[in-house]
Amino acid sequence: MPAAPYSASSSPAAWPAPTATRPLNALVRLPGSKSLTNRELVLSALAGEPSRLRHALLARDTLLMVEALRALGAGIEQQGADLVVAPGPLRGGTAVDVGLAGTLMRFLPPVAALADGPVRFDGDERARLRPMGGTVAGLRALGVRVDDDGRDALPFAVEGRGAVQGGAVRIDASASSQFVSGLLLAGARFAEGLEVEHRGERLPSVPHIDMTVDALRRRGVEASSAVAGGTGRWRVAPGAIAGRDLTVEPDLSNAAPFLAAALVAGGRVAVADWPESTTQVGDRLREWLAAFGAAVHRDGGALVVDGGDGVASGRRLAPVHLDLGEGGELAPTLVGLAAFADGTSVFSGIGHLRGHETDRLAALVAELTAVGVRAEETDDGLVVTGGATRAGDRPWGSWADHRMATTGALVGLATPGLTVEDVATTAKTLPGFTDLWSGMLQ
């Protein structure tokens, strides 16, 4: 059962979400991708020579990854906006704080299996509620001892023995594609490499696994992927992992609330340095925002969303039917837009969001209901009927979830008096969010 949102009385002062007073005309520059930064940090620590990650994200999730890899023996220095990683022998006898970062709690246990002693993992209170069964089962199938007292959840300890034989494993990754990515990232360092097969009721967020495979290949690792329907098989050959000097793309998922703001406030919002091609699922915003009625185009190196008159000027958005199975992290923003649609929107393929930073489906229903919008859960998603929003008798709850907080900011653009509880949780992946948001409105 999901934990309730913090009460305003026990949280820092609620943030007054700005209300749009005129159409936007903004250019937003975002920091690097969290997903890419954390994958490249892991691969850099496992590589045979140093790496430089330019424009890497420096936020809570990635800084926790930096500290964890340092504890495991990697040398990592910040040089301006770059992270320079010098790999070293992996050592155990240490503890890792995962915070509330899914990438960290799923990516590093396979790395810890290569250390020379035990590594204990724990994190925030809510981290102990996040599913870890795929990671634990995969490591045990590889002969790695994991002491979790039978919980399939944090806290647990991985008994590193300096090497992992590798081979074939079968896991159920229905709860998170990160179970697959975490195993693959370390697989080239296993003696026999690794073959991972998924068997389960669904396979969410396949683009994130594709991102992992692409990152491996760019470092000279032989990696293959075969996905059909709800099944998948991936193989990583044993071998060296090359160091790289690379520039991390902007975080396209963090672009979601800013681009969506054009539909609510009206006008145009552009996000700078949008890549021509990318493995980031945030690129799907181009079609999903268009489904609500936005005009989307590229202008030089930027992606531009034009929301026309905007909700704040009386416009209602088109209702949508979207399968978000490949882009669940974008769901909170898109569901927030559905609050302003002229009709009922249906979102499917996101049942796995119940196991994210919080139960995002329950959280979205609770917060939309509190501002006067009808919303209900289905087995694998949400149904939202748009209507007039109003500030409730309490702040919009963040539920300790950065994407819930940014969705509150989005809804606040056309909901005078709305406040957002614990907006500081956005620092998990986007430090300085409130300054960026206010700057967009100027």
N, C-alpha and C positions, 0 to 999 in steps of 0.2 A: 504494500500500500504506500503511495507516495507521501512524503512528508509535506506538511502544510507550509505555505509561504511564511516567511518571517512576519511577525506583527510589526507595525510601524513603531510601537512603543519600545521594542527590543532591538531595533535596527538603527543604523545611522539615519540622520535626517533625510527624508525622502526628497528626491530631486524633482523640481518643477519642470515637467517636460514642456519645451517651447511649443507654442501654437503658431502655425504658419499665418502670416499676415499679408503675404504677397507671393506671387509665383517665384520659383527659384531660378537662378542662373548661376550654377556653381560648378567648379572643377575641384574634385576631391582626389587627394593623393593618399594612398593607403600603404601601410607597412607590408612586409613580406608575408607570404603564406605560412600559416602555422603548420599545415599538413606537410608541405614541402620542407620547411625548416627542420621539423623533427625527424623526417625520414633521412634527410641529408646529414643531420647530426649523428644519427646511429651509424649510417654507412661510413661516415668519416672516421668514427671511432674504431670501426672494424677494418679500415683500409690498411694498405701496406705503406702508404706515405701520407704526408700532411695534406689537408684540404683548406680552402678558403671559401667561406660562404658569404657572399656579398648581399647586402640588403636583407639579411636574415631578420626574422621577427624576434624582437626582444620583449616578450610578454611573459605572464606567469607560467603558462604551459611550456614554453620553450626554455625559460630560465631554469625551471625545475629539471628539464631534460639535461641541460648543461651541467647542473650540479650533480645529477645522478651519474652521468658519464664520467665526470671528474672523480667521483667516489669509486668508480669501477676502474680507474687508471688512465683515462684519456687526459691529455693536456689541452685545455680550451682557453683561448684568450680573446677578449674583445678588443679589436683595433678599429676605432671609429665605429662605422656602421657594419663592420665585418666581424665574423667569428672565424678564428683560425684554429683548426683542430689538428693536434698531433697525436696519433694513435699510440697506445702503450699496452703493455701486458695487462690483461684483464685480471683484476684481483677481487677476491671475496672478502668475507669478514667485515661487511659493511651493511648499511641500511639505506634504503631509497625512499624518499618522500615523493609520492606521485601526485600530491595535491588532489585535483579532481580531473586530471588529464587522462582521457581514454587512450591517447596515443602512447603516453608514458607507461601506463599500467599494462598495456598489451604488447608494446614493442620491446621493453627491456628485460622481462623474464627470460626470453630465449637467449639474449645476450649474456645474462647472468649465469646461464647454464654453462657458458664457456669460461667462467671465472675460476679461480683456484680455491674457492671456499664458498660458504653460504652467503646469500644475499637476501635480506629481509625487505619486503615491500609493504608499505602502508600509506595511507593518505588521509584526506579529509573524511569527516564522518559520512558524508554522502557517497564518497568513493567506495565505501564498504558495501553499498547497495547495488553497485554496478556489476553486471554479469562478467564473470571471468572463467566460466567453465570451458570455453573453447581453448583458451591459453593453457589452462591446467591440464586438460585432457591431452592436448597436443604434446606437451612436454613429457608427460608420463608415458605416452606411446613411444617416445624417443628414448625412454630409459632414464629420464631425469627425475630425480626425487623432488617432489613439491609437498611441503608440509603446510596444509591449510585447514587441518582439523575437520576435513570433510565438508567445508562450506562452499567450495568453488567460488570463493570471494576473498577479498582482502580482509585482514592481513594474512600474508603467507610468506614462506621462505623457500627459495630455490637453492638446492644443494649443488653448487658448481663444482665440477671435477676437472676443469681445464680443457675438456674436449667433449664433443658429442658425436656419436657415430653417424647419426642421420638416417636417411632412408625414407620410407613411405609412411604417412600418417593419414588417418581419416578423422575429421572433426565436424562438428555442427556449428557453422558460423552464422546461423540465423539471427543471433542477437547482435552481431557486429562483424563487419568485414575486417576490423582491426585484428581479429584472431588470426586471419590468414596473413595479413601484411606483417604482423610481428614475427611469425615463424619464417616467412620468406626473407626478411631483412637479414636474419642471422644465418640463413641456410647455406650460403656459399662457404661459410667457415666450418660447416660440419664435414666430417671425413668423407661421407658418401653424398654430400649435398642433401637435397630435400625434395620430396614430392608430397604435396598437400592436396587432399581430396575433400571437398565439402559435400556432406549429405545432410539435408535438413529441409524444413518446410519452405524456406525462402533464402535468397542470397542478396542482402541489401548492399547498397553503396558499392557496386562493382567498379565504378570509376576510381574509387580510392585504391582498390587492388591494382587496377591498371596503372595508376600513378606509381605504386611500389615497383611493379615489374619494369616500368620505364626507367625509374631511378636506378635500378640494378643494372639494366642494360647499358645505361650511359656511363657506368663505371666498369664496363668490360666483363660483366657477369653474364653467363649464358642463362637466360630465364625464358620460360615459355608459359603460355596461358591458354586454357581451353574452357570456355564457359558456354553452356547451352541450357536454356530454361533456368531451373533453379539449382542446377548442379555446376560444379566447377572443379578443375584440376590444374594445378600449377607446379612447375618443376624449376628448381634452381640447381645448376651444376656446381660441384665444388671447385674452388679456385680463388685466385687473388681478387681483392676488391681495390680498384684504383682510387687514388686521391683525385680530387677535382678542384678547380677554381671556377666557381659558378655564381651567377646572380639569381637570387630567389625571386620568383614572380610575386607581384602584389597578391594579397589574399582576396580572391574573387568571392568567397563566401561572405567575408566581412563587407564586401561591397553591397550586399543585398539590401540592407535597410536604407542606405544612401540612395541607391538607384530607385528603390520603391518610393522614396520620399517624393519623387517627381510626380507620381500618380496621386499622392495625397495632397501635397501642397500646390501642385500645378507647376508648370514651367519645365526647366531642363536641369538635369544633373549629369555630369560627365565624370567618369573615373579614369584617371590618367594611367598610361602604360599598360593598357589591356593587351595581353598577348595575342598574336595572330593565331596561334594554335596552342593548346594546353591540355593537360590531363585533369585540370581542376574542374570539379562539377559545377562550380559557380558560373562557368561559361553558359550553362543552360538557362541562366537568367534572361538571356536575350529572347528566348522563345516563351518562357513562362511569364515574364512581365508583359510581353506583347499580348498574351492571352487575356490579360485584364484590360487591354485597350491602349497600352503604351505604344508609342512609335520609337523604335530602337534602331540606331545606326552607329557606324564607326565614323570618327572624325579625326583623321591622322592616327595617332596612337591611342586615342581615348575611345571608350564606349559611352555613348550618349543615350539617355532615356528622356523622352519628351512626354510629359503627362498631360499636355493640353491645359484645360482650365483647372483641373484638379478637384479633388473632393472638397477641399476647403472653400471652393467657389460654388459648391452645389452639385457638382458632377457625381454621378454614381458609376461605379466600375462594373465591367462585365463579369458575371459569375463564371466560374471555371470548373472544369472537371480535370484534375491533374493526378497522374500517377507519379509520385515523388520517390519511388523506391530507389532511384539512383542518386537522389539529392536530398536526403532527409534533413541535412543540416540547414537547408534553405527553407524548410517547412514553416518555422515560426514566422518569418517575414511574410511569406505568401499567405499564410492563414490570417495574419494581421490585416493584409490587404482585403481579404474576403469579408472582413467586418464592414467594409464600405461598398460592397457589391450590391447591385440591384437584383437580388434573387439569391438562390441557394448554390453554394459551391461545395464540391465533394473532393476530398483529398484522400488518396489511397496509397498503399505500399509503404506506410510509415509506422506500422505496429511496433517496430524495433525501437522507436523513439521513447518508449516507456522505460528503456534501460539506459538513457543518456544521463547528462549531468543531473537531471531529475526526470520524473515521468512527464515528458513534454506534452503528451496528449492531455493528461489530466490538468496540467498547469495552464495550457491554452484554453481549455474549456472553462476553468475557474475564472481566469482573468477576463475573457471575453464576456462571460455571463455577468461579471461584476460591472462591466461598462454598458450593459444593456443589449448585448448581442446574443442571439440564440446559437449555441454550439453544442454538439454532442459527439461522443466517441462511437466509432464502429470497431470491428475486430482489428482492422488494419489501417485506421485513419480517422478522419474527422469530417463532419458535415456542419457547415457554417451558413447561416442565413443572415445576410447583411441587414443592417438597420441603423437607426440613429444612435450614435454613441454619446455617453455622458460620463463625466467623472464620477466614480463610485464613492462610497463612504470610507474607503481606505485606499492607500496607494496601490498602484499596479504592482503585483508581487513579482520579484525577480526569480524566486525559487532557487537562489544561488546559481543561476544559469545565465551566462552572458547573452545568449540569444533571446531569452525571455525578456531581459532588460532592454535590448535594442528594439524588440517588438513593441514594448511599452512606449519607447520614444517615438516610434513610427505612428502608433495609434494616437499619441498625444498631439500630433501635428494638426489633427482636426477634432480634438476633444478638449476644449478649454478647461483648465483647472486640473487636468490629470497630473498626478505625481507618480514617480517610479521609485520603488523601494530598492535600496542597495544597488544603485547604478554602478558602484565601484566594481561590481563583479565582472563588468565588461573588460577589466584589465587582464582577465584570463587569456584573451587573445587579441585585444585591441586597446592598448594603453592610450589614454587621452581621448577616449570616445566622445565625452561631452564637449570637449573643445572642438573636435572635428565636426560634431553635429551643429554646434552653435555657429561655427564658421561657415557651414553650408547655407545657413539661413540668413547670413548677413548680405 
